[in-house]
């Protein structure tokens, strides 16, 4: 389940929602929180994590470095330390391209359906 930020006015998202958005286990997000200082969700009095859009963007950056580029955690930390802005731009471009791809696939499906 992807979070639709453009059509949402929510300030916070739960750990479960964020994990589903990235297709990872909740425990991985908790682990990354201990490994990367840029991931710091707010915690309620009961200890439940609440992620802002900025938190989720930072997780997307770590996800890109570790899962897509295959960097080690140390490699990802070093990249964030020295090239965070460049990597952030790359992730934003990838996200825009994925959105365009989905829109094109939707148009193709709609086009194909109109001839049935």
C-alpha positions in Angstrom: 0.0 0.0 0.0 1.6 3.2 -1.2 0.9 6.4 0.7 -0.6 9.1 -1.6 1.0 12.2 -0.2 -0.5 14.5 -2.9 -4.0 13.7 -1.9 -3.4 13.4 1.9 -3.4 16.2 4.4 -2.3 14.0 7.3 0.6 15.1 9.4 1.6 11.7 10.8 1.7 8.1 9.6 2.0 5.0 11.7 4.9 2.6 11.7 2.6 0.0 10.1 1.6 2.4 7.2 5.2 3.4 6.5 6.4 -0.2 6.5 3.6 -1.2 4.1 4.5 1.8 1.9 8.1 0.5 1.5 7.2 -3.2 1.6 9.5 -3.8 4.5 9.1 -5.2 8.0 8.3 -2.8 10.8 11.4 -4.1 12.7 13.6 -2.9 9.8 12.3 0.7 10.2 13.0 0.5 13.9 16.5 -0.8 13.2 17.2 2.0 10.7 16.0 4.5 13.2 18.9 3.4 15.5 21.4 3.4 12.6 20.6 6.7 10.8 20.2 9.9 12.7 18.1 11.4 9.9 15.2 9.0 10.8 13.6 10.3 14.0 9.9 9.7 14.2 7.9 11.4 16.9 6.7 9.0 19.7 3.5 9.2 21.5 3.3 8.8 25.3 2.5 5.1 24.7 5.6 4.8 22.6 3.9 4.5 19.2 6.0 6.0 16.3 4.5 8.8 14.2 6.2 9.6 11.0 6.0 12.9 9.2 6.4 13.3 5.4 10.0 14.4 6.0 10.7 11.3 8.0 9.3 9.2 5.2 11.4 11.1 2.6 14.5 10.3 4.7 13.5 6.6 4.9 13.1 6.7 1.1 16.6 7.9 0.8 18.0 5.2 3.1 15.9 2.6 1.3 17.3 3.7 -2.0 20.9 3.6 -0.8 20.6 0.2 1.0 18.0 -1.7 -1.1 18.4 -0.3 -4.6 22.1 0.7 -4.7 23.1 -2.2 -2.4 25.3 -0.1 -0.1 26.2 -1.4 3.4 24.8 0.6 6.3 28.2 2.2 6.7 28.4 3.0 3.0 24.9 4.6 3.2 25.9 6.7 6.3 29.0 8.0 4.5 27.0 8.8 1.3 24.5 10.7 3.5 27.3 12.5 5.2 29.0 13.7 2.0 26.3 13.7 -0.7 22.9 13.8 0.9 21.6 16.6 -1.4 22.6 14.8 -4.6 21.1 11.5 -3.4 17.9 13.2 -2.4 17.6 14.7 -5.9 18.1 11.3 -7.4 15.4 9.7 -5.2 13.0 12.5 -6.1 13.7 12.0 -9.8 13.1 8.3 -9.5 9.9 8.9 -7.6 8.6 11.3 -10.4 9.6 8.8 -13.1 7.7 6.0 -11.3 4.7 8.2 -11.0 4.8 9.0 -14.7 5.2 5.3 -15.5 2.1 4.4 -13.4 0.1 7.2 -15.2 1.2 5.8 -18.6 0.3 2.3 -17.6 -3.1 3.5 -16.4 -3.7 5.3 -19.7 -2.7 2.1 -21.6 -5.1 0.0 -19.6 -7.9 2.6 -20.1 -7.1 2.7 -23.8 -7.1 -1.1 -24.1 -10.4 -1.3 -22.2 -12.1 1.1 -24.5 -11.7 -1.4 -27.4 -13.1 -4.4 -25.6 
